[in-house]
Amino acid sequence: MITIQQMNYILTLNDTRHFQRASELCFVTQPTLSMQIKKAEEDLGYLIFDRSTNPLALTNFGAELIPIIREITNDISKIEVLTQTMKGSFIEKIRLGIIPTIASFLVSDLFKIWKDLLPNAQVIIQELKTEDLLIALEKKELDLGILAGPVTENHLRTIPLFREEIKAYIPSYKGLEITTDELAENHPWLLSKGNCLRTQMVHFCGIQNETKESWNYEGGNLELLIRMVNENGGYTLIPREVERLLNMDATNSKRIISSINKEIPAREIIAVSPNKTSKWESIEKIIRSCQLRYNSENNKNLKILSWK
């Protein structure tokens, strides 16, 4: 059977797909890391990595093996947790990933609450785009992700947190509601590619990839996009909780109605964690705090948009 040390070497090489980088992260020489992984492969009777590809790739056996090794190393870490708990020195580390358009309001709202709920924990928060967040969960680099759903991976646990309507910020329009056909007549100021809110609304509103304007700006900062609307006209898209955080004039945000079926765009915010985790008690406290803080929209015409 391969050793715990060899398992850690295999996981690090899988994450980096580079022998030199993996050896640096493991604080050993490259020949030592290569020899230990080769020995593990000999003991197992199968190759874990295909060394003929660039970058390095997993073999079919390796792809099946990695989740098993992650589970084993996670279980072994519980021994250290137990010993530290008995000594009274245990500080649980929770690695939390949040997509930017949710982090912009949720972190400031709940940071102090989390500190009170988890006095013996260290919560490390990262802003990540949806695809990067899911990859980090897959690699066990995160304990919990908060993002816009849906996510249907069988090896991940998904819990709904709340729903929020998405509105159009368009001060030049005087009505309370605006149809997607009417929006099409105005210039969109959009988040940059990779942001799920952009993808959701491009599909719902039928926004073309090429705008009618020869000058354009796309970015990752909603406040800047709002300023661009104020100074140059057009519109941008605002989730309900971002509107609340920025204390915006409600008359400038319009409900969007689909011209086809009268649906209203919304997104469902979800929490995602590995199915098996030793940190569930702390994770659950974070989840419950989100559910208690935000009230979901109850409008029957809400259309929950996919981030893909």
N, C-alpha and C positions, 0 to 999 in steps of 0.2 A: 504494500500500500504506500502511496506517496505521502510525503511529510507535509506538515502545516506550512513549513517554510517554502516548500516547492509549490504548494497551492497559492501562496501569496505572490510568488514569482510569476506563476501562470496568469493570475488575475491582472497583475501589473502589465505584463507583456500584452495581454489581450486589450487592455485599455489604451496603451500607447501604440501598439503594433510596430514597435521599434526597439531592437535589442539594446542599443546604446542608451536610449532614454529610459527604458525600463530598469536597466542596471543602475543608473544614476539615482532613480527614485527608490530603489531597494538598497542603496549604499553598498553595492558589491561591484566587482569588476564585470565587464561584459563576458569574458570567458567563464567566470564562475556561474553567472546566470544561465548562459547557454548550456553549460555542462549539467546543471541541476534540472533544467527543463528536458534535456535529452534523456537523462536518467529516469525522470518521471514517465516519459513516453515509453521507454524500454520496459519499465515495471508494469505499465498499463497494457502494453502490447499494441498500442495504436499511436499514430502521430496526432498531436493536438493542433499544431500549426503547419500550414503549407508554406514552406520557405521559398518556393519558386515564384511566388507572386510579389508584386510591389504596389502598394504596401502589403505587409504580412497579412495572411488570411487564416481563418480557422478552417480546419477540416470538418467534415460532417460529424466525426466523433467529438472534436473540440467544441463544436456548437452545442452538442448535447451535454458535454461535461461542465462547461462554464457555469450554468445555473446551479448545478449540484454543488460545485466548489463554493460558490457564493453562499449557499445555504449553510454549508458546513462551517465556513469561517464565521458566519453570523452567529451560529449556535455556540461556537467556541468563545466568542467575545462575551457571552453571557457569564462565563466563569470569572472574567475580570470584573464585570459588573457586580457579581455576587461578593467577591472579596473586598471591593472598594465600599460596597454598601455596609458590610459588616464592620469595616473600619470607620464608617461614618464620613468618608471622604468622597463619596460618589457624586459626580456631576454629570448628568446625562446630556449628551450633545445631540440636538435636533437640527438636522439640515433641511431647511425649508426653501423651496423654489416657488416663485410667483411670477406670472407674466406681467409685463410693465403696466398695461392698462388697468390691472387690478391692484398691483402694488402701489400705484399712485395714491390710492385712498385707503386701502386696507391696512397697510403698515402703520401709517400715522394714527389711524383709528384704534388699532388693537395692540400696539406695541407695549404700552404700559399694562394693559389687561393681561397679556401673555406673561409679563414679568411677575405679576402677582399670582397668576395661576401656576406658574412653574418656577418656584423659588430655587429649586435644586437642579435646574437645567440651564444649558447654554444654547440659545436658539440662534443659529447662523442663517441669515436670510439672503437669498440671491435673486436678482431679477434675471429671468431667462425667457426667451421666446418659446412658444409652445413645443416645437419640435426638439429644441435643445433640452427643454425640461423633461420631456418623455425619455430622451436618450439617457439623461442623468439618472432618472428613476430606474431605467433598465440596468444601468451599471451599478446600482446601489450607491450612487454618489449623493442621492437625496433620500430623506426619510418621508417627505411629504411634498406634494406639489399642489398648488392652487391655480386653476386655469379655467378657461371656457371650454365646456364639453361640446360634443360627447367624446368619451374615450371608451373603447370596447375591448381593450387588451385583457385576456383571460387571467394573466398573472398579476394584474393590478386590481386593487380594491378601489371602487369609485363611490363617493358619497356626495349627493347633491347638497349644496350650501344655500344658494338663493338664485332667483332670476331677476334680471334687470332689463328694462326697456332701453333701446338705443334710439336716440333722437338726432335730428338734424339741427346744427347750430347755424342759423341763417337769419341774421337780424333784418335783412332787407325785405324779407317776406312777412306780410302783415297778418296772415291767418294763424289759427292755432294748430292746424294740421296741414301737411303738404303731401301730395302724392308722389310716387316714384317717377311718374311722367313729368311732373313739374320740377322735381329735383334735376332731371336730366337736362333741363334748360340752363342750369347753373354750373359754374366751375367747381369741381370737388378738390378740396385740400385733404390729402389722404396720408395716413401713416405709411411708412416705408414697407416694402415687401418683406414678408416674414412675420408681420404682426397679424394675429388672427382676426382682430377687429376689421382690418382692411379687407381680408379675404371674405369674411362674412358679408360685409356690406357691398362689396363689388358684385357678389352674386345676387343679393337681394334687390339692390337698386339698379342692376344692369349697367353698372359703370364700365365704360370702355377703357381698355388699357392705355390708349392714347387720348389725351385730353385735347380739347379744341384750341387751347391756348398754346402759343409758341414758348412762353415762359411758364415755368412751373416749379413747385417745391414739394418734396415728400420728406417726412421726417418721423422721428420717434417720440416727439414731445407734443402732447395735445395742447398745452397752453400756447405754444408757438403757433400751432395751426389755427387756434382761435384768433390770435393776433393777426395772422395773415388774412383771415376772413374779415376782421374788423377794418383792416386797412386797404384790402384789395377786392372785397366782395366775394361772392361764391358761398360755399358752405363746407363744414366739416361735420364729423359724426361723434356724438357724445353719449357714452353710457350714463345711465341715471345717477350712479354714485359719484362719478367724476363731476357731473353737473352740480351735485350737492357739495362736494369738497371745494369746488372753485367758487361757491356762493354766487352762481351766475344768475343774471336776470332771466327769470323763467319765460318772459315774453319773447326772448331771442331763440329759445329752443322749441322746435316744432315736432309734434308727433308725426312720424312717417307712416303713411298708409299705402299698401301695395295697390297699384292701379288695377291689378287683375282680380284679386280676391279679397281685398280690404284687410289683409293681415298686417300686423304690427311687428316690426323686427325686435327681437330680444335675444339675450344670450343667457345660458344657464351656467353659473359658476359652480365648479365642482372641486372636491378634494380627492387626490389620488395618492395612494401609498402602496408599497409592496403587500401582497397577500399575507406574507409571514414577516412579522417584525416584533422585536422585543420591546419596542418603544410605544406600543399602541396606547397605553394609558395616557401618556403625555400628548400624543397625536390627537387623541379623542378630545382632549381639553381645548386644543386649538380649533378643531372642527366645530365643537359646540359653541365656542365663542363667536365664530363667524355666523353660524345659524341664528344665534340670539341677537346679534348686532344688526343684521339686515333683514328686512321684511321682503318676501318675494312678491313679484307682481302677480295679480290674480286675474288679469284681463283674459277672457276666453279666446280672444283673437290673436294672442301672442304667437308669433312664429319663432321657435327656438332655432337659431342658425348654427350650422356646423362650422368649425374653424378650418376645415380642409377646403 
